[in-house]
Amino acid sequence: MIARILPGLILFASLLNTQPVPQSPEWRPPAVEAPLRPQAACAALRAWTGYDFTVIAAVLQPAAAGLPEFCRVTGQVQPEVRFEVALPSVWNKRLLMAGNGGYAGEDIDAPGRAGARNAALRMGFTFAQTNTGHDARQEPLGSFALNSQKLFDYAFRAVHVTAETAKRLAEAYYGARPARSYFQGCSTGGRQALIAAQRFPGDFDGIVAGAPVLDFSGTMMQYTSWARALEAGPIPPSKLKLLAERIYAGCDARDGLQDGLIDDPRRCGFQPSRQLPRCTGSDGPDCFTAAQIQTLETIYSDLRINGQRRYPGWPVSAEAAGANGRSGWDGWIVREGEPTIAFRFAETFFRYLAFPQKDPNLQLHSVDVEREAPRLEWISRVLDATDTDLSGFRDRGGKLLMWFGWADPALNAARAVEYYEAVRQKMGPQTGDFFRLFMLPGVFHCGGGVGCDAFPRLAALIDWVEQGKAPGRLIAARIENGRVVRTRPLCPYPETARYQGSGSIDDAANFRCSAESHPGPAF
């Protein structure tokens, strides 16, 4: 029988596309010998206003609708970093902070972010979040970066100062700082997670980094190369079904099991110029023109700058349709009648973030990636989370759990694998003692897709930090209409799940984790 995993709690991260991601709620905080209770009045926290941060309001919220009583503090760190800290009246001595999505600037009262807070409070955490220093309603996309301090706040400072502020407020309220501090985020939140481990190793004891946009500048260069290719050879959304069918027909069984999942797209060997039907005359629904095939070759090929490989080609598998019937590419990579999300993100990046001199009127088609690449070194140092030296985080006992969907259409899963392998090369064979990567076949950006995306990542992290149980085989579920339809084990990279040859392929019990390659027939 399929293992029973309950539908997930609201995730504790904001995403680029604001798509909610389930995670199973079976973890409960270990019993605390003496849960802490407030030693000060909630309203008294207003007096903590000082030069570095302002407490705007501190209001005691009564228990209601399944939520415990808590003190809700809202405030601002200089210059415009808005924050919320929610302190339950019965505290488990832990701090949990949530990451942001996209170019951030979210309203801290937005329903999704309030849901993250409420889920944390129900488990006894003090919860913290920030808008990263700007209001996206007033400064949409990357326009906030006209102000350099707002850029630095978004890039790395806001999460750090909010975490420090939350710890100070906890100490003022309970008489003690958190015994353990955790961070969880996906996409931009995943980048923030890695930045915390790299720049501020003392901020958090445990970190979940989901689908991190770790190589921000490389991603934007890749998006720009797509834009040029798609301008020359647009791919209509109506052809994505044909594209997915051809890819899955040749790649699905490469792992030894025909199950609608591509376990490791790097082993697929798909080449559009060889495996796709060509239009012999005019364009048609069952073929691809020469220009369309060239566009696909650009998307799937490595990005090379002045002859040097700069960014890996996009892995296959996101072409498939998820539960909503839409291809993972739809909106991100192709879109009919309006710019794609990738186009909008890249254009705002080159207008406002990429260079010290801003050009709000810049058009993306005017950007020559090869010419501009050397000028991106500055923003890479500010924004990218590619530092492989995690010795500070390791030496203080920190634990880092990174996860990524292999079918992510927004961020390149292969780049995340390259980063993990580079950290292993830098830090040595014991890297797995503090840093583990889990790859999720068939999973789109931060969730969704055709794979199993619901798994207890926060639970696994806390058990690792507090009980020394390093995450090995984690059970993930695919949930449709509130019902578990498939479970699969997630394995620490480079291991993958292998079918044992008998029993339902929808039951994780019939799979084991293995580092052995098991390629089936190629194209």
N, C-alpha and C positions, 0 to 999 in steps of 0.2 A: 504494500500500500504506500501511497505517497505520504512522506513524513508530514505531520501537521505543523504548519507554521502560521501563526496568526497574522492577519494583515498588519502592516507596519504602523508605527507612530509617525506623526509628522516629522520630517527630517529636520535636523538642526543646522541646515545650511541653505543659503540662497543660491540660486542657480542662474546661469546665463539666460536660460529660457524659462525660468521660474517654474519648471516642471517638478511637482512633488515626487519624492522618492521614498518608498516604503523601507522600513527596516524592522525586523522582528523584535518584539518587546519582551522576550522572555527573561532578559537580565533584570535583576533587581539589585540595588545597592546592598552590599553586605551589612549585616546588623552593626550599627554603631553603638559602642558601649554607652556613650553619653551624648546623644544628639544635642547640638548647641541650640540655644534659644537666645533671643535678643537680650542684650544687656543695656540697650539704650532705646529711647523712643524713636520711632521711624522719623517723625518730623524733625528730630534733633539733627539728623544728617544734613539738613539744609545749612547748618553752621559750618560744614566742611568746605564751603565755598572759599576759594583762595585765589592766588595769582594764577596757578596753573590750570585749575578747572573750576567750573561753576555748577553748583547743584541748583537746577531750575525748580524741581519739585521733589518731594519725598512724601508719598501718600501710602498709608496703610490700607491695603485692599482686603476686605473681609473674605473668609472662605465662602465660595459659591460655585455652583455648576461644576462640581468635581475638582475645583482648584483649592489648594490650601491657602490659608491666610499668608499674605506676603507684603513686604514693603517695596513699593515700586519707586525707584529713583531715576529721574531723567536729568540730564545735564549736558554740559558742553566743555570739551577741552580746547584750549586755545589752538588755532583761531576759530575753527568752525566744526570741530569733530563732535557731532552729537552722539550721545550714548544712552543706553538704558542698562540698569542693574536691578535685577529682581531678587529679593532676599526673602526666602521662606521663613516663617516663624519657627519651624522645626527643620533644622539644617543638617544635611549629611556630611558637612565639612568639605564639600567639593565645589569647585567652580567649573562651569561649562560655558564656553563662548562659541557663538555661531559665526560663520563666515558670510561673505557677501557674494553677489553675482554680477557678471558683466562689468560695466563701468561703475557699479555701486551707486551710492547716493539714495538708497532706498529709504522710504518712510519707516521709522522704527515701529510705527503702529500698524503697518500693513498686515493683512490677515495671516499670510504665511509666516511672517516673523513673529507675530503674536502667538501663532500655533506652536512654533519652536520653543518660545518662552514657556508656554503653558505645559508642554510635555516635559520640559526640564524641571519645572516646579513640582509636578506630580511625583517626580522621582527624588525630590529633596535637594536638588542642586540650587546653588546661587547661579543665576544666568546673566550673561552679559552680551551685548551686541553694540554695533556702531554703524553709522552711515558712511564712514571713512572720510568725512570732512567736507562734504558738499551735498546739496539737495538736487537730485536729478530732475525734479520738476522745474527748477530754475536754470539748471546747467545740464542739459541732456547729453547723453553719451560722453564723449571726452572733452567737451567744451570747458569743463571746470579747470582743465590743466593750463589755461591761460594764466592762472595763478600758480606759480611754482610751488608754493607751500602746500596747496591743495593736491598737487601732483605727488609730492613726497608723502603726504598723509595717505593718499590712496595707495601708493606703491608699497609703503612699509610701516609708516609711523602710527597710523590710527589704531590698528589692532593692538600694538604694543602699549600705547598710552591708555587705551581703554582697559586692557587687562590689568595694568598697574592700578588704575583708578578703582576698578572693581575690587581688587584685593584690599585696598585701603578702606573702602567703604564697608567691606565685610568685617574687617578688623574693628572699625568704629562701631559697628552694629552688634557684633557677637562677642567682641573682645578677643578674637583670634583670626589669623589669616587662614585661607584655605589649606587643608592638609594636602590636597591634590588639586591640580588645575588641568583642565582638558580643553582642547579646541577641535572643532569639527567643521569642515566646509567642503564645498564641491565647486569645480570650475575656478572662478576667481577666488572662491573660498579655499579651494585646494592650493592655489598659488600662495594665498595668505598663510596657509598651513606650513608650506615649505619655507616661506620667508621667516616664519617664527622659528623654525628649527635651525635655519642658517644664520640669521642675524641676531636673534634674541633667544638663545638656547635655555635661558632661565625662566622664560615666561610660562611654559606648560610642561607638565610631566608626561602627558600623552597627547598625540596629535593624529587625527584622521584627515588625510589629504585625498579627497575624491577628485578624479579627473582634473588634475591641476593644469592650468594654463601656464606651465612653468617657463616655457620659452616664448614669452609674449611677443617679442620682436620677431622671432622666427615665424611664429604663427601668422603675424600680420603680413610678412613678406610672402608667405605661401598664399594667403587670401588674395593678395595683389596679383600674383601670377595667375590665379584662377580667374580673376576679373578680366584680365586681358584675353585669356583663352576663351572664356565664355562670351566675350564680346565678338570674337571672330567666329566661334562655332557654338551657339547656344544649344543647350540640352533641354528639350521640352520635358516638363514633368511627366507627360504621358508615356515617355520612353523608359522611365525608371523601372517599371515592372519587367520589361524585357531585359534590361541591363541586369537586374537582380536575378532573374531566372537563369541567365547564362552564367553568371558568377557562381551561384549556388549549385547549379548542375555540375560544375567542374570542381568546386572546392569543398562542398559539404562533407563528402566521404573521405577527404584527405586524412582525417584523424581516425579512420577506421569505422566510423559510425554515421549512417545517413539519418540525421535527426533534426535537420533544419537549423543547425548551428555550425559556424566555422570557428573551431577552437583556437587556431592561430593563423590569422590571415597572411602572415609572412611566408607561410609554406604553400600558399595557393598557386602562385605562378601565373596569375591572370594577366594577359596582355590584350588590351582592346583591339589593337591592329590585327591580332591573330584569331581571337575568339569571338568577335562580334560580327554579325552579318552586315555586309556593306550594301549600301544603296547603289544599284548599277545605273540608275537614271536619276529621276527626281527623288526628293525626300519622301519617305513613307513611314507608316507606323511600325513596320516590322523590320526596319533596317536603320543603319547609322550612316550619315554622310561622312565624307573624308574629313570635313571640318569638325564634325562632332567627335569622330574618333581621335583626332588630334587633341581636342579639348580633354578628352578622357585620359589620353596618354600623359598630358601635362599634370592632371590631378593625381594620377597614380605613380608618377615618376618623382624621383628626388629633385628637390630644388637646388640648382647649382648656381653659385654666384662667382663669376669670373673663373669658371672652371673647377671651383671647389664645391664639394657637397656641403650645403648649409642646413638642409632640412629634409627629413625622410618623406618619401612619397606616401600618399594616403593609403591606409590599409583598406582592403575590400571588406564588405559585409554590412555596412550601414545603408546600402541600397535597398535592403528589404523593407517591407511594410510592417509597422508595428501594430499594436492592438487597435489603433484608431484608423487603420487602413492606409495610412500615409507613409511613404518612404522616409527613412531617416534623412535623406538628402533634401527632401522637400522643405524649402524655407531657408535652410542653412547654405546649401551649395547651389541649388537651382530654385528659381521662383519665377512665375509668369506674371509679367505686368508691373513688377516693382523690384527694387534692389534686394538682393539676398541679405541675410543677417551678416554673413561673412563680409560682404561688400561694405555695408554700413559701418561695421566695426573697424575694418581696415582704413576706410576713408577718414573716419574721425581720429584714428590713431595718427595718421600722417598729417592731419591738419593741426592737431593740438598737443600730441605727446612726443612724437618722434624726434623733433628737433627743438633746440632752444628758441629759434625764430619760428613763430606760429604763423600759419596762413589759413584763416578760416574759409577762404574761397578756393582752396586747393581741390582739384578734381582727381579722383583716384587714377583715372586713365592716363594722367600726366606723370605719374610716379614711375621712374625707371629704377627698378629694384637693384640692378647691378651697380648703377651709378650711386644710389643712395645708401647702399649697405654699409660702407665704412662710416657714414655719419650716424649710424644707429648704435655705435658702441656706447655712447653716453647714456641713452635711454635703457639700453640693455643692463648697464650697471645699476641703474635706479630701479628698474621694474622687473627684470627677469629673476627667476628663482632657480638658477642653474648651478649654484655653488655646490660642489661635490664634497666639500670638507664639512662633515657633520660631527667632528670630534667633540666640539663643545657640548652639543646635545647628547651625544653618546656618553661622554664622561660624567655627566650629571645624572645619568640613569634614565634619560628620556626614551620613550618608545614612539615609533612612527609607523603607522599603518597607511599605506597608499593603495588606492584601488582605481581601476580604469576599465571602462567598457571597450572591448575590442571593436565594437560597431559604432563608436562615437563619430558622428558626422561633423561635430563642431571643433573638436580638438584631436590632435594626432596621437593615438594610443602608442604607436611605435616610438614616438619621441619620449614618452614616459618610460618605456622599457629601456631605451638608450640611457636615460638619466640614471635609472636604478643600476644598470650595469656599470656605468661610470663611477657611481658611488662605491659599488663593490670593489672596483679596481683601485679606487683611492683608499678605501677604508679596510680592505682586506676580507678574507673569507669569513670573518666573524660578524660581518655586516648584519646578517640575519638575526643576530642576538638583539638588535635594537631597531632594525628597519626591515619591513617586509612589504612586498608588492603582491597584490592579487589582481589578476586580469579576468574580466567577466565576458565570456563569449556571447555575442549577440546583443549586448546591452548598449543602448544609445547614450546620449550625453547626460550623465548623472542619473540615468535610469530610463526605463521604458525599453522598447525594442522587442526582440524575439527571444531574449535570454532571461536568465534568472537574476533579478536585480534586488530582491529583498533579502538582506542578510544582516546579522547582528554585529555590525562593525564597531559601534561604540561599546557594546558589551565585551567584545573580544579585546578591544584596546584596554578597557579598565581591568579586565582579568589579567592581562599582560603586565600592566603597571603595578597592580596591587597584590597579585598573587603569583607573579612570575610565570604565568601560563602563556608561553609564546603561541600565537595563533597558528595552527596548522590547518587541518581540514575544517573549513567553515561551510555550513549548509545554507544555500541560497534557494529562494523560491521565486517562481513566476506566478503572479497572482492576477487573475482576470475576473472582473465583476465580484470581487471579494472572496474568490475561491482559489485555492492553491491548485494549479494544473500541472506543475512540474517542480521537482527539486533536483538540485545538482550540487556536488561539492565544489567549493572554490579552493584552489590550492595555492600555496605560496610559490611565486615565480622562482625558478623556471618550471616547476611541476604543473601538470595539467590533469584534468579528470579523464580517466580511461574506463570504458565500459568493461565489465567482467565477463560478458558473454551470455548471461542469462538474466531473466527478470525484466521488469518494466524499465524502459529507458527514461521514464519520467520519475523514477525513484532514485534518490541519491544513494541509497543503500547498495545499489548495484554498480557503483563506480568506486575506483580507488585513485589516489593521487600518485602520479608517476612522472619521472623526469625523462622517460624514454620517448624518443620520437617514434611515431607510428603512422607514417604517411600512407594513405591509400592511393588509388590511381590518380594520376595527374590528368590535365586536360589532354 
